[in-house]
Amino acid sequence: MLLPVLLAAQPADTVKRSFRPTGLRLGADLVAPVYAFADSRYGGYELNADVDFYRYYLTVDAGRWQRQFTGSRSRYENSGNYFRAGIDVNFLKNDPDGNMLFFGFRYARSRFNESVERTATDPVWGTRTEVQTAEGRRAGWMEITGGLRVKMYRFIWMGYTVRYKFGLHAKNTSGPEMYDVPGYGSTFKPVTWGFNYLILFRLPLR
């Protein structure tokens, strides 16, 4: 119901364009802590920031991610950091509150460690446990984004971002097979989706 009202409220584009930033928004993703609370195998957080240049928003995200998967004879763990940087374009013109319906692009990078523990039983050698580790792994990918930002009260904003992730590429692949990349997800998927629900606080610049 909110989106049609915002679109219908847009006046004619008669305001002179100014590319001077008017505000810096800082916020955090609310999905990550809820996910971590519901699933003990996951831990992490994500912080977000953007600044406006007319209808274009320079945006940066940074977060931490750690996961754990346990099978009958194996155990996998990873932990690392990631960041994204890109541009969003606001398609709501001249909204007096600066609400956003946007589409954008991100380039993302991640640095992380992985470990795999496997247990095997042999009739001759008995039970053996093998541990493989890899440190300082790096990966990158791209994202197409879309979403909404709405002013709730004075300097408080809320909104969501949908992410289409693709083009995963990696370095430092020696060691165990790369399984899960912080910020991206499973390496066995050529494309994957992400979702963030954000609360943000806007600091006026002029």
C-alpha positions in Angstrom: 0.0 0.0 0.0 2.9 2.4 0.7 4.5 2.3 -2.7 1.5 3.5 -4.8 1.0 6.4 -2.4 4.6 7.5 -2.7 4.6 7.3 -6.5 1.3 9.2 -6.7 2.6 11.9 -4.5 5.6 12.9 -6.7 5.3 16.4 -8.1 6.7 17.6 -11.4 10.5 17.6 -11.7 10.9 21.4 -11.4 13.5 21.5 -8.6 16.9 22.6 -9.6 19.4 19.7 -9.4 22.1 19.9 -6.7 24.7 17.3 -6.3 25.8 18.6 -2.9 25.3 15.9 -0.2 22.4 16.7 2.2 22.8 13.9 4.7 24.7 10.9 5.9 22.7 7.8 7.0 24.2 5.2 9.3 22.4 2.0 10.3 22.4 -1.7 10.9 20.7 -4.8 9.5 18.0 -6.3 11.8 17.9 -9.7 10.0 21.4 -10.9 11.0 20.9 -10.7 14.8 17.4 -12.4 14.5 19.0 -15.2 12.4 21.8 -15.6 14.9 19.3 -15.8 17.8 17.2 -18.5 15.9 20.1 -20.6 14.7 23.1 -21.2 16.9 25.2 -22.3 13.9 25.3 -18.7 12.6 26.7 -15.5 14.1 27.2 -12.1 12.6 26.2 -8.5 12.0 26.1 -5.9 9.3 26.5 -2.1 9.3 25.4 0.2 6.6 26.0 3.8 5.4 25.0 6.0 2.5 25.2 9.6 1.4 23.2 11.3 -1.3 24.3 13.1 -4.4 21.0 14.3 -5.9 19.2 11.1 -6.8 22.4 9.0 -6.6 23.5 7.4 -3.3 27.0 6.2 -2.6 26.5 3.3 -0.2 28.9 1.0 1.8 28.1 -2.1 3.8 30.4 -4.0 6.2 29.8 -7.1 8.2 31.0 -10.2 10.0 29.9 -13.7 9.4 30.6 -17.1 11.0 29.0 -20.4 10.3 29.1 -24.0 11.4 27.8 -27.2 9.9 28.0 -30.6 11.5 27.5 -34.0 9.9 27.7 -37.5 11.2 31.4 -37.7 10.5 32.4 -34.2 9.6 32.4 -30.6 10.9 32.8 -27.4 9.0 33.5 -23.9 10.3 34.3 -20.5 8.8 34.6 -16.9 10.0 35.5 -13.7 8.3 34.6 -10.2 7.3 33.1 -8.7 4.1 32.2 -5.3 2.6 30.2 -4.0 -0.3 30.4 -0.6 -2.1 28.2 0.7 -4.9 25.6 3.2 -6.1 21.8 3.3 -5.6 19.5 5.4 -7.9 16.4 6.8 -6.3 13.3 6.7 -8.6 11.1 8.9 -6.4 11.8 12.4 -7.6 11.4 15.5 -5.4 9.9 13.7 -2.5 9.9 16.3 0.4 10.9 13.6 2.9 13.5 12.0 0.7 11.9 8.6 0.6 13.5 6.1 -1.7 12.5 3.5 -4.2 15.8 2.4 -5.6 17.8 0.1 -7.8 21.6 -0.2 -7.6 24.8 -2.1 -8.0 27.4 -3.4 -5.6 30.9 -4.9 -5.7 31.7 -7.0 -2.7 34.8 -8.6 -1.2 35.3 -11.1 1.6 38.3 -12.3 3.6 37.9 -15.4 5.8 39.2 -18.6 7.3 37.8 -22.1 6.9 38.3 -25.5 8.6 37.0 -29.0 7.9 37.3 -31.9 10.3 36.6 -35.4 9.0 36.5 -38.7 11.0 37.0 -42.0 9.2 37.0 -45.6 10.6 39.3 -48.2 9.0 39.3 -51.9 10.0 43.2 -51.9 10.1 44.1 -48.4 11.3 41.1 -47.8 13.5 39.4 -44.3 13.8 41.3 -41.4 12.4 40.5 -37.7 12.4 41.8 -35.4 9.7 41.6 -31.6 10.0 42.2 -29.2 7.0 42.4 -25.5 7.4 42.7 -22.5 5.2 43.5 -19.0 6.4 43.3 -15.6 4.6 41.0 -16.8 1.8 39.6 -14.0 -0.4 36.6 -13.9 -2.6 34.6 -11.3 -4.5 31.3 -11.0 -6.3 28.7 -8.5 -7.7 25.2 -7.7 -6.7 22.1 -6.1 -8.3 20.0 -4.4 -5.6 16.6 -3.0 -5.1 14.5 -1.8 -2.2 12.8 1.0 -0.2 13.8 3.6 2.4 11.1 5.4 4.3 11.4 8.2 6.8 9.6 7.1 10.0 10.2 10.0 12.4 12.6 13.0 12.1 16.0 11.4 11.7 14.9 7.7 11.9 14.5 5.7 8.8 13.6 2.1 8.0 13.7 0.0 4.8 14.8 -3.1 3.1 17.2 -4.2 0.4 16.9 -7.3 -1.9 20.2 -8.6 -3.3 20.8 -10.7 -6.4 24.4 -12.0 -6.0 26.4 -13.4 -8.9 29.9 -13.6 -10.4 31.7 -15.2 -7.4 35.4 -15.5 -7.9 38.1 -16.5 -5.3 41.8 -16.6 -4.5 43.9 -18.7 -2.1 42.0 -21.8 -3.0 44.7 -24.3 -1.8 43.6 -26.5 1.1 40.0 -27.8 1.6 37.4 -27.1 -1.0 35.8 -23.6 -0.5 32.3 -24.2 0.8 30.8 -20.9 2.2 31.8 -17.3 1.7 30.9 -14.7 4.3 28.5 -12.2 2.9 27.7 -14.4 -0.2 26.7 -17.9 1.0 27.3 -21.3 -0.5 30.0 -21.5 -3.2 28.0 -24.3 -5.0 25.4 -21.8 -6.2 26.3 -19.7 -9.3 23.7 -17.1 -8.1 22.1 -16.5 -4.8 19.7 -14.0 -3.0 20.0 -11.9 0.1 17.7 -9.7 2.1 18.3 -7.0 4.7 15.8 -5.1 6.8 17.5 -1.9 8.1 17.1 0.8 10.7 19.0 4.0 9.9 19.8 7.3 11.5 20.3 10.4 9.3 22.9 13.1 10.1 22.2 16.3 8.2 25.1 17.8 6.3 23.4 21.0 5.2 
